[in-house]
Amino acid sequence: YLEALSDVRTVAFDKTGTVTEGKPKVHKVSSGEGFSEKEAAQLAAAAEINSSHPYAQAIRDYAGAVENITGYKNYTELAGHGVSCENAAGKQILCGGAKLMKKYGVAVPEGINAQAYVACDGRLAGSIFISDSPKEGVEKTIAELKALGADQVTMLTGDGISSAKQVAESVGIDNYRAELLPQDKVACVEELLAGSTGGKRVAFGGG
């Protein structure tokens, strides 16, 4: 295995928990028309009440005590997209990324690149901005990999483009692929493997 590592020229990393701390925090919620910031945050937290995703925990922490969720039902977690459920009034609540909103026909503001959105009965209730700090020493590790002969270092993430770009640039990663579903990450690694020639190897770090 040590000999194989000497032939690695391409390294790919998962973002959350590998490049970053994996402890994201909500730093801002912008409410949609007809909703307050508190309402948007609590709708999102109620929708994410059963999710184990790090962003879900960040949303719940930000919202604090989640009110009036006993009547929520029909929770459905859509892998790589977000969560759908119904509140006590029978309205559909969605919480997830831009792909989820697009799937259900909910318009989101252009150019803001929030990490998550929450919608109520087809109306955007809020845009949620979440940040996750790079791990200590990651920038140094990336530089050392390049010095040892890594020609390409790539980061794979389900996050939006702006978030991925900011993290990649801050730690010296050359390339990044954003808005990926779990199966997309597998496809990206397979693509890197297919492009590796001359006995050069590809390494992947993450979970």
VOTOR-645759 format. One record per residue: residue in three letters; z, x, y of N, C-alpha, C, O, CB in turn. Coordinates in steps of 0.2 Angstrom, whole numbers, plus 5000, padded with zeros to 4 digits. Glycine has a CB too. Layout:
<sites>
SITE resn  n.Z  n.X  n.Y ca.Z ca.X ca.Y  c.Z  c.X  c.Y  o.Z  o.X  o.Y cb.Z cb.X cb.Y
SITE  ALA    Z    X    Y    Z    X    Y    Z    X    Y    Z    X    Y    Z    X    Y
...
</sites>
This chain:
<sites>
SITE resn  n.Z  n.X  n.Y ca.Z ca.X ca.Y  c.Z  c.X  c.Y  o.Z  o.X  o.Y cb.Z cb.X cb.Y
SITE  TYR 5000 5004 4994 5000 5000 5000 5000 5004 5006 4997 5003 5011 5006 4995 5000
SITE  LEU 5004 5010 5006 5004 5014 5012 4997 5017 5013 4995 5018 5019 5009 5020 5011
SITE  GLU 4993 5019 5008 4987 5022 5008 4982 5016 5011 4978 5018 5016 4984 5024 5002
SITE  ALA 4983 5010 5009 4979 5005 5012 4980 5004 5019 4975 5003 5023 4980 4998 5008
SITE  LEU 4986 5005 5022 4987 5004 5029 4984 5009 5033 4982 5008 5039 4995 5004 5030
SITE  SER 4982 5015 5030 4979 5020 5034 4972 5018 5036 4969 5021 5040 4979 5027 5030
SITE  ASP 4969 5013 5032 4962 5011 5033 4962 5005 5037 4956 5002 5039 4959 5009 5026
SITE  VAL 4967 5002 5040 4967 4996 5044 4964 4998 5051 4967 5003 5054 4975 4993 5045
SITE  ARG 4959 4994 5053 4956 4995 5060 4957 4988 5064 4956 4988 5070 4949 4997 5059
SITE  THR 4958 4983 5060 4959 4976 5064 4966 4973 5062 4968 4973 5056 4953 4971 5062
SITE  VAL 4970 4971 5067 4976 4968 5066 4977 4962 5070 4975 4961 5076 4982 4973 5069
SITE  ALA 4979 4957 5066 4979 4950 5069 4987 4948 5069 4990 4949 5064 4975 4945 5065
SITE  PHE 4989 4945 5074 4996 4942 5074 4996 4935 5076 4992 4932 5080 5000 4946 5079
SITE  ASP 5001 4931 5073 5002 4925 5075 5007 4925 5081 5010 4931 5082 5006 4921 5069
SITE  LYS 5006 4921 5086 5010 4921 5092 5017 4920 5092 5021 4924 5092 5006 4917 5097
SITE  THR 5019 4913 5090 5026 4911 5091 5030 4914 5085 5029 4913 5080 5026 4903 5091
SITE  GLY 5035 4917 5088 5040 4921 5083 5038 4927 5081 5042 4931 5077 5041 4916 5077
SITE  THR 5032 4929 5082 5029 4936 5080 5028 4940 5087 5031 4946 5088 5023 4936 5076
SITE  VAL 5024 4938 5091 5023 4941 5097 5028 4939 5102 5030 4943 5106 5016 4940 5100
SITE  THR 5030 4933 5102 5035 4930 5106 5041 4929 5103 5042 4930 5097 5032 4924 5110
SITE  GLU 5047 4928 5106 5053 4927 5104 5054 4921 5099 5058 4921 5094 5058 4926 5109
SITE  GLY 5049 4916 5100 5050 4910 5096 5055 4905 5098 5058 4901 5095 5051 4912 5089
SITE  LYS 5057 4906 5105 5063 4902 5108 5060 4899 5114 5062 4901 5119 5069 4906 5109
SITE  PRO 5055 4895 5114 5052 4892 5120 5057 4887 5124 5061 4884 5121 5046 4888 5118
SITE  LYS 5055 4887 5130 5059 4883 5135 5055 4879 5139 5050 4882 5142 5064 4887 5139
SITE  VAL 5056 4873 5140 5053 4869 5145 5055 4871 5152 5061 4871 5154 5054 4861 5144
SITE  HIS 5050 4873 5157 5052 4875 5163 5050 4870 5169 5052 4870 5174 5049 4882 5165
SITE  LYS 5046 4865 5166 5044 4860 5171 5041 4854 5168 5037 4855 5162 5038 4863 5176
SITE  VAL 5042 4848 5170 5038 4842 5168 5035 4838 5174 5039 4837 5179 5043 4837 5164
SITE  SER 5029 4837 5174 5026 4833 5179 5024 4826 5177 5021 4825 5172 5019 4837 5181
SITE  SER 5027 4821 5180 5026 4815 5178 5020 4812 5180 5017 4813 5185 5032 4810 5181
SITE  GLY 5017 4807 5175 5011 4803 5177 5013 4797 5181 5018 4796 5183 5008 4801 5170
SITE  GLU 5007 4794 5184 5008 4788 5188 5012 4783 5185 5011 4781 5179 5001 4786 5190
SITE  GLY 5017 4781 5188 5022 4775 5186 5027 4777 5182 5031 4773 5179 5017 4770 5182
SITE  PHE 5028 4784 5181 5034 4787 5177 5037 4792 5181 5035 4795 5185 5031 4790 5170
SITE  SER 5044 4792 5179 5048 4798 5183 5048 4804 5178 5046 4803 5172 5055 4795 5184
SITE  GLU 5050 4809 5181 5051 4815 5176 5056 4814 5171 5055 4816 5165 5053 4821 5181
SITE  LYS 5061 4811 5172 5066 4809 5167 5063 4805 5162 5064 4806 5156 5072 4806 5170
SITE  GLU 5060 4800 5164 5057 4795 5159 5052 4799 5154 5052 4798 5148 5053 4789 5162
SITE  ALA 5048 4803 5157 5043 4807 5153 5046 4811 5148 5044 4812 5143 5038 4811 5158
SITE  ALA 5051 4815 5151 5055 4820 5146 5058 4816 5141 5058 4818 5135 5060 4823 5150
SITE  GLN 5061 4810 5142 5065 4806 5137 5060 4803 5132 5062 4803 5126 5069 4801 5140
SITE  LEU 5054 4801 5134 5049 4798 5130 5047 4804 5125 5046 4803 5119 5043 4795 5134
SITE  ALA 5046 4810 5128 5044 4815 5123 5049 4817 5118 5047 4818 5113 5042 4821 5128
SITE  ALA 5055 4818 5121 5061 4819 5116 5062 4814 5111 5063 4816 5105 5067 4820 5120
SITE  ALA 5061 4808 5112 5062 4803 5107 5056 4803 5102 5057 4802 5096 5062 4796 5110
SITE  ALA 5050 4805 5104 5044 4805 5100 5045 4811 5095 5043 4811 5089 5038 4806 5104
SITE  GLU 5048 4817 5098 5049 4823 5094 5056 4823 5091 5058 4829 5088 5048 4829 5099
SITE  ILE 5060 4818 5090 5066 4818 5087 5067 4821 5080 5072 4824 5079 5069 4811 5088
SITE  ASN 5062 4820 5076 5062 4822 5069 5058 4829 5068 5058 4831 5062 5059 4817 5065
SITE  SER 5055 4831 5073 5050 4837 5072 5054 4843 5072 5059 4844 5076 5045 4837 5077
SITE  SER 5052 4848 5068 5055 4855 5067 5051 4860 5071 5053 4866 5071 5056 4857 5060
SITE  HIS 5046 4858 5075 5042 4863 5079 5046 4866 5084 5050 4862 5087 5036 4859 5081
SITE  PRO 5046 4872 5086 5050 4875 5091 5049 4872 5098 5053 4871 5102 5048 4882 5092
SITE  TYR 5043 4869 5099 5041 4866 5106 5045 4859 5106 5048 4857 5111 5034 4864 5107
SITE  ALA 5046 4856 5100 5050 4849 5099 5057 4851 5101 5060 4847 5105 5049 4846 5092
SITE  GLN 5060 4856 5099 5067 4858 5100 5067 4859 5108 5072 4857 5111 5069 4864 5096
SITE  ALA 5063 4863 5111 5063 4864 5118 5063 4858 5122 5066 4857 5127 5057 4869 5120
SITE  ILE 5059 4853 5120 5058 4847 5123 5065 4843 5123 5067 4840 5128 5052 4843 5121
SITE  ARG 5068 4843 5117 5074 4839 5116 5080 4843 5120 5084 4839 5123 5076 4839 5109
SITE  ASP 5080 4849 5120 5085 4853 5124 5084 4851 5132 5089 4850 5135 5084 4860 5123
SITE  TYR 5078 4851 5134 5077 4849 5141 5079 4842 5143 5082 4841 5148 5069 4850 5143
SITE  ALA 5077 4837 5138 5079 4830 5140 5086 4829 5140 5089 4824 5143 5075 4826 5135
SITE  GLY 5090 4833 5136 5097 4832 5135 5098 4826 5130 5095 4825 5125 5100 4830 5142
SITE  ALA 5103 4821 5132 5104 4815 5128 5098 4811 5128 5096 4809 5133 5110 4812 5131
SITE  VAL 5096 4809 5122 5090 4805 5122 5092 4798 5121 5095 4796 5116 5085 4807 5115
SITE  GLU 5090 4794 5126 5092 4787 5126 5088 4782 5123 5082 4783 5122 5093 4785 5133
SITE  ASN 5091 4777 5120 5087 4771 5118 5082 4773 5113 5076 4771 5113 5084 4767 5124
SITE  ILE 5083 4776 5108 5078 4778 5103 5079 4774 5096 5075 4775 5091 5079 4786 5101
SITE  THR 5085 4770 5096 5086 4767 5089 5080 4762 5087 5079 4761 5081 5093 4763 5090
SITE  GLY 5077 4760 5092 5071 4755 5090 5065 4758 5089 5060 4755 5088 5070 4750 5096
SITE  TYR 5064 4765 5089 5058 4769 5088 5057 4769 5081 5061 4769 5076 5058 4776 5091
SITE  LYS 5050 4768 5079 5048 4767 5072 5041 4770 5071 5038 4772 5076 5049 4760 5070
SITE  ASN 5039 4770 5065 5032 4772 5063 5031 4779 5065 5025 4780 5068 5027 4767 5065
SITE  TYR 5035 4784 5064 5034 4791 5066 5029 4794 5062 5029 4793 5055 5041 4795 5066
SITE  THR 5024 4797 5065 5018 4800 5061 5017 4807 5064 5015 4807 5070 5012 4796 5061
SITE  GLU 5018 4812 5060 5017 4819 5063 5010 4821 5061 5008 4821 5055 5022 4824 5060
SITE  LEU 5006 4823 5066 4999 4825 5065 4998 4832 5065 4999 4835 5071 4994 4821 5070
SITE  ALA 4998 4835 5059 4998 4843 5059 4993 4846 5064 4987 4845 5064 4996 4845 5052
SITE  GLY 4996 4850 5068 4993 4854 5073 4991 4850 5079 4988 4853 5084 4986 4857 5070
SITE  HIS 4993 4844 5080 4991 4840 5085 4997 4837 5089 4998 4838 5095 4987 4834 5083
SITE  GLY 5002 4834 5085 5008 4831 5089 5011 4826 5085 5010 4825 5079 5006 4829 5096
SITE  VAL 5014 4821 5088 5017 4816 5085 5015 4809 5088 5014 4808 5094 5025 4817 5086
SITE  SER 5015 4804 5084 5014 4797 5086 5020 4792 5084 5022 4793 5078 5007 4794 5084
SITE  CYS 5022 4788 5088 5027 4783 5085 5027 4777 5090 5023 4776 5094 5034 4786 5086
SITE  GLU 5031 4772 5089 5031 4766 5093 5038 4765 5095 5043 4766 5092 5029 4760 5089
SITE  ASN 5039 4763 5102 5046 4762 5104 5048 4755 5103 5044 4751 5100 5046 4763 5112
SITE  ALA 5054 4753 5105 5057 4746 5104 5052 4740 5107 5052 4735 5104 5063 4745 5107
SITE  ALA 5048 4742 5112 5044 4737 5115 5037 4736 5111 5033 4732 5113 5043 4738 5122
SITE  GLY 5036 4740 5106 5030 4740 5102 5025 4745 5105 5019 4744 5103 5028 4733 5101
SITE  LYS 5026 4749 5110 5021 4753 5114 5020 4759 5110 5025 4762 5107 5023 4754 5121
SITE  GLN 5014 4762 5109 5013 4768 5106 5015 4774 5110 5013 4774 5116 5006 4769 5104
SITE  ILE 5019 4778 5108 5021 4785 5111 5018 4790 5108 5018 4791 5102 5029 4785 5111
SITE  LEU 5014 4795 5111 5011 4801 5109 5014 4807 5112 5016 4807 5118 5004 4800 5110
SITE  CYS 5015 4812 5108 5018 4818 5111 5014 4824 5108 5015 4825 5102 5025 4819 5111
SITE  GLY 5011 4828 5111 5007 4834 5108 5002 4837 5113 5003 4836 5119 5003 4831 5102
SITE  GLY 4998 4841 5111 4993 4845 5115 4987 4840 5117 4987 4834 5116 4991 4850 5111
SITE  ALA 4983 4844 5121 4977 4841 5124 4973 4837 5118 4969 4832 5120 4973 4845 5128
SITE  LYS 4972 4841 5113 4968 4838 5107 4970 4831 5105 4966 4827 5103 4968 4843 5101
SITE  LEU 4977 4830 5105 4980 4824 5103 4978 4818 5108 4976 4813 5106 4988 4824 5102
SITE  MET 4979 4820 5114 4977 4815 5120 4970 4813 5119 4968 4807 5120 4979 4818 5127
SITE  LYS 4966 4818 5118 4959 4817 5118 4957 4812 5112 4953 4808 5112 4955 4823 5117
SITE  LYS 4960 4813 5106 4959 4810 5100 4961 4802 5102 4958 4798 5099 4964 4812 5095
SITE  TYR 4966 4801 5106 4968 4794 5107 4965 4791 5114 4967 4786 5116 4975 4793 5107
SITE  GLY 4961 4795 5117 4958 4793 5123 4962 4793 5129 4961 4789 5134 4955 4786 5122
SITE  VAL 4967 4797 5129 4972 4798 5135 4969 4803 5140 4969 4809 5137 4979 4799 5133
SITE  ALA 4968 4802 5146 4965 4807 5150 4971 4811 5153 4976 4809 5155 4962 4803 5156
SITE  VAL 4970 4818 5153 4974 4822 5156 4972 4826 5162 4965 4827 5162 4977 4828 5150
SITE  PRO 4976 4828 5166 4973 4831 5172 4969 4838 5171 4971 4841 5166 4979 4833 5177
SITE  GLU 4964 4839 5174 4960 4845 5173 4963 4851 5176 4966 4851 5182 4953 4844 5175
SITE  GLY 4963 4857 5173 4965 4863 5176 4972 4865 5176 4974 4870 5179 4962 4863 5183
SITE  ILE 4976 4860 5173 4984 4862 5174 4986 4866 5167 4991 4869 5167 4988 4856 5175
SITE  ASN 4983 4864 5162 4984 4868 5155 4991 4868 5153 4995 4873 5152 4982 4875 5156
SITE  ALA 4994 4862 5153 5001 4861 5150 5001 4862 5143 4996 4862 5140 5004 4854 5152
SITE  GLN 5007 4864 5141 5008 4866 5133 5008 4859 5129 5007 4859 5123 5014 4870 5132
SITE  ALA 5011 4854 5132 5011 4847 5129 5011 4842 5134 5012 4843 5140 5018 4847 5125
SITE  TYR 5009 4836 5131 5008 4830 5135 5012 4824 5132 5013 4824 5126 5001 4828 5137
SITE  VAL 5014 4819 5136 5017 4813 5133 5013 4807 5136 5012 4807 5142 5025 4813 5134
SITE  ALA 5012 4802 5131 5008 4796 5134 5012 4790 5131 5015 4790 5126 5001 4796 5131
SITE  CYS 5011 4785 5135 5014 4778 5133 5009 4773 5133 5007 4771 5139 5021 4777 5137
SITE  ASP 5007 4770 5128 5003 4765 5127 4996 4766 5131 4993 4762 5135 5005 4758 5130
SITE  GLY 4994 4772 5130 4987 4775 5132 4987 4777 5139 4982 4779 5142 4983 4769 5132
SITE  ARG 4993 4778 5142 4994 4780 5149 4998 4787 5149 5003 4787 5145 4997 4775 5154
SITE  LEU 4995 4792 5153 4999 4798 5153 5006 4797 5156 5006 4795 5162 4994 4804 5156
SITE  ALA 5011 4799 5153 5018 4798 5156 5020 4805 5159 5024 4805 5164 5023 4796 5151
SITE  GLY 5018 4811 5156 5020 4817 5159 5016 4823 5156 5014 4823 5150 5027 4818 5158
SITE  SER 5016 4828 5159 5013 4835 5157 5019 4840 5156 5023 4840 5161 5008 4838 5162
SITE  ILE 5020 4843 5151 5026 4847 5149 5024 4854 5149 5019 4856 5145 5029 4845 5143
SITE  PHE 5027 4859 5153 5025 4866 5153 5031 4870 5150 5037 4869 5152 5025 4868 5161
SITE  ILE 5029 4874 5145 5034 4877 5141 5032 4885 5141 5026 4886 5140 5033 4874 5133
SITE  SER 5037 4889 5141 5036 4896 5141 5040 4899 5135 5045 4897 5133 5037 4899 5147
SITE  ASP 5037 4905 5132 5041 4908 5127 5040 4916 5128 5034 4918 5129 5038 4906 5120
SITE  SER 5045 4919 5129 5045 4926 5131 5042 4931 5126 5044 4930 5120 5051 4929 5134
SITE  PRO 5038 4936 5127 5037 4941 5122 5043 4945 5120 5048 4946 5123 5032 4946 5125
SITE  LYS 5042 4947 5113 5048 4950 5110 5049 4957 5113 5044 4960 5115 5047 4951 5103
SITE  GLU 5055 4959 5114 5056 4966 5116 5052 4971 5112 5053 4971 5106 5063 4968 5117
SITE  GLY 5049 4976 5115 5045 4981 5111 5039 4979 5108 5035 4984 5105 5050 4983 5105
SITE  VAL 5036 4973 5109 5030 4971 5107 5024 4975 5110 5019 4978 5107 5028 4964 5108
SITE  GLU 5025 4976 5117 5019 4980 5121 5019 4987 5118 5013 4989 5117 5021 4980 5128
SITE  LYS 5025 4990 5117 5025 4997 5114 5021 4997 5107 5018 5002 5106 5032 5000 5114
SITE  THR 5023 4992 5103 5020 4992 5096 5013 4991 5096 5009 4995 5093 5023 4986 5092
SITE  ILE 5010 4987 5101 5003 4986 5101 5000 4993 5104 4994 4995 5101 5001 4981 5107
SITE  ALA 5003 4996 5108 5000 5002 5111 5000 5008 5105 4995 5011 5104 5004 5005 5117
SITE  GLU 5005 5008 5101 5006 5012 5095 5000 5011 5090 4997 5016 5087 5013 5012 5092
SITE  LEU 4999 5004 5089 4994 5003 5084 4987 5005 5086 4983 5008 5082 4994 4995 5083
SITE  LYS 4986 5004 5092 4979 5007 5095 4979 5014 5095 4974 5017 5093 4978 5004 5102
SITE  ALA 4984 5018 5096 4984 5025 5096 4983 5027 5089 4981 5033 5087 4991 5028 5099
SITE  LEU 4985 5023 5084 4985 5025 5077 4978 5023 5074 4976 5025 5068 4990 5022 5073
SITE  GLY 4974 5020 5078 4967 5019 5076 4965 5012 5075 4959 5010 5073 4966 5022 5069
SITE  ALA 4969 5007 5077 4967 5000 5077 4962 4999 5082 4963 4999 5088 4973 4995 5078
SITE  ASP 4956 4997 5080 4950 4996 5085 4951 4989 5089 4949 4988 5094 4944 4996 5082
SITE  GLN 4954 4984 5085 4955 4977 5088 4961 4974 5086 4964 4974 5080 4949 4973 5085
SITE  VAL 4965 4972 5091 4971 4968 5090 4970 4961 5093 4968 4960 5098 4977 4972 5093
SITE  THR 4971 4956 5088 4970 4949 5090 4976 4945 5089 4980 4946 5084 4964 4946 5086
SITE  MET 4977 4940 5093 4982 4935 5093 4980 4928 5092 4975 4926 5095 4987 4935 5099
SITE  LEU 4983 4925 5087 4981 4918 5085 4986 4913 5087 4992 4914 5085 4979 4918 5077
SITE  THR 4984 4908 5090 4990 4903 5092 4987 4896 5092 4981 4895 5094 4993 4905 5098
SITE  GLY 4991 4891 5092 4989 4884 5093 4990 4882 5100 4988 4876 5102 4993 4880 5088
SITE  ASP 4993 4886 5104 4994 4885 5111 4988 4885 5115 4982 4886 5112 4999 4890 5114
SITE  GLY 4988 4882 5121 4982 4881 5125 4980 4888 5128 4983 4893 5127 4984 4877 5131
SITE  ILE 4974 4888 5130 4970 4894 5132 4974 4898 5138 4975 4904 5137 4964 4893 5135
SITE  SER 4977 4895 5143 4980 4898 5148 4987 4902 5146 4988 4907 5148 4982 4894 5154
SITE  SER 4990 4898 5141 4997 4901 5139 4995 4907 5134 4998 4912 5135 5000 4896 5135
SITE  ALA 4990 4907 5130 4988 4912 5126 4986 4918 5130 4987 4924 5128 4982 4910 5121
SITE  LYS 4982 4917 5135 4979 4922 5139 4985 4926 5143 4985 4932 5143 4974 4919 5144
SITE  GLN 4990 4922 5145 4995 4926 5149 4999 4930 5144 5001 4936 5146 5000 4920 5152
SITE  VAL 5001 4928 5138 5005 4932 5133 5001 4938 5131 5003 4943 5131 5007 4927 5127
SITE  ALA 4994 4937 5129 4990 4942 5127 4990 4948 5132 4991 4954 5130 4983 4940 5125
SITE  GLU 4988 4946 5138 4988 4951 5143 4994 4955 5145 4994 4961 5146 4985 4948 5150
SITE  SER 5000 4951 5144 5006 4954 5146 5008 4959 5141 5012 4964 5142 5012 4949 5146
SITE  VAL 5006 4959 5134 5008 4964 5129 5002 4969 5127 5003 4973 5123 5010 4960 5123
SITE  GLY 4996 4968 5131 4991 4973 5129 4986 4971 5123 4983 4975 5120 4993 4979 5128
SITE  ILE 4986 4964 5121 4982 4962 5116 4975 4961 5118 4974 4958 5124 4985 4956 5112
SITE  ASP 4970 4964 5115 4963 4963 5117 4960 4956 5117 4957 4954 5122 4959 4968 5113
SITE  ASN 4961 4953 5111 4958 4947 5110 4963 4941 5108 4968 4943 5105 4952 4947 5105
SITE  TYR 4961 4935 5109 4966 4930 5107 4961 4924 5105 4956 4923 5108 4971 4928 5113
SITE  ARG 4964 4920 5101 4961 4913 5099 4966 4908 5100 4971 4908 5097 4958 4913 5092
SITE  ALA 4964 4903 5104 4969 4898 5106 4967 4891 5103 4962 4890 5101 4970 4897 5113
SITE  GLU 4972 4886 5104 4971 4879 5102 4969 4879 5094 4964 4875 5093 4965 4876 5106
SITE  LEU 4972 4883 5090 4970 4883 5083 4975 4879 5079 4981 4879 5080 4970 4890 5080
SITE  LEU 4972 4875 5074 4976 4871 5069 4977 4876 5064 4974 4882 5064 4972 4865 5066
SITE  PRO 4982 4875 5059 4984 4880 5054 4978 4882 5050 4977 4888 5049 4989 4877 5049
SITE  GLN 4973 4877 5048 4968 4879 5044 4963 4884 5049 4959 4888 5046 4964 4873 5042
SITE  ASP 4963 4883 5055 4959 4887 5059 4961 4894 5059 4957 4899 5060 4959 4884 5067
SITE  LYS 4967 4895 5059 4970 4902 5059 4968 4906 5052 4966 4912 5052 4978 4902 5059
SITE  VAL 4968 4902 5047 4965 4905 5041 4958 4907 5041 4956 4912 5039 4966 4900 5035
SITE  ALA 4954 4902 5044 4947 4903 5045 4946 4910 5050 4941 4914 5048 4944 4897 5048
SITE  CYS 4950 4911 5055 4949 4916 5059 4951 4923 5055 4947 4928 5056 4954 4916 5065
SITE  VAL 4956 4923 5051 4957 4929 5047 4952 4930 5042 4950 4936 5041 4964 4928 5043
SITE  GLU 4949 4925 5039 4943 4926 5035 4937 4929 5038 4933 4933 5036 4941 4919 5031
SITE  GLU 4936 4926 5045 4931 4929 5049 4932 4936 5050 4927 4940 5050 4930 4925 5055
SITE  LEU 4938 4938 5052 4939 4945 5053 4938 4950 5047 4935 4955 5047 4947 4946 5055
SITE  LEU 4940 4947 5041 4939 4950 5035 4931 4951 5033 4929 4957 5031 4942 4947 5029
SITE  ALA 4928 4946 5034 4920 4946 5033 4917 4951 5038 4912 4954 5036 4917 4939 5034
SITE  GLY 4920 4952 5044 4917 4957 5048 4919 4964 5047 4917 4969 5051 4918 4955 5055
SITE  SER 4924 4965 5043 4926 4972 5042 4922 4976 5037 4921 4973 5031 4934 4972 5039
SITE  THR 4919 4981 5038 4914 4985 5034 4917 4992 5033 4921 4995 5036 4907 4985 5037
SITE  GLY 4913 4996 5029 4915 5003 5028 4922 5004 5025 4924 5010 5026 4914 5006 5034
SITE  GLY 4925 4999 5021 4931 5001 5018 4937 5000 5023 4943 5001 5021 4931 5008 5015
SITE  LYS 4935 4998 5029 4941 4997 5034 4944 4990 5033 4941 4985 5031 4938 4997 5041
SITE  ARG 4950 4990 5034 4954 4984 5032 4957 4980 5038 4957 4982 5043 4960 4986 5027
SITE  VAL 4959 4974 5036 4962 4969 5041 4969 4968 5039 4971 4967 5033 4958 4963 5041
SITE  ALA 4974 4968 5044 4981 4967 5043 4983 4961 5047 4980 4960 5053 4986 4973 5044
SITE  PHE 4987 4956 5044 4989 4951 5048 4997 4950 5048 5000 4952 5043 4987 4944 5045
SITE  GLY 5000 4949 5054 5007 4948 5054 5009 4942 5057 5006 4939 5062 5010 4954 5059
SITE  GLY 5014 4938 5054 5016 4932 5056 5018 4927 5050 5017 4929 5044 5011 4929 5060
SITE  GLY 5019 4921 5052 5021 4916 5046 5018 4910 5047 5019 4905 5043 5029 4916 5046
</sites>
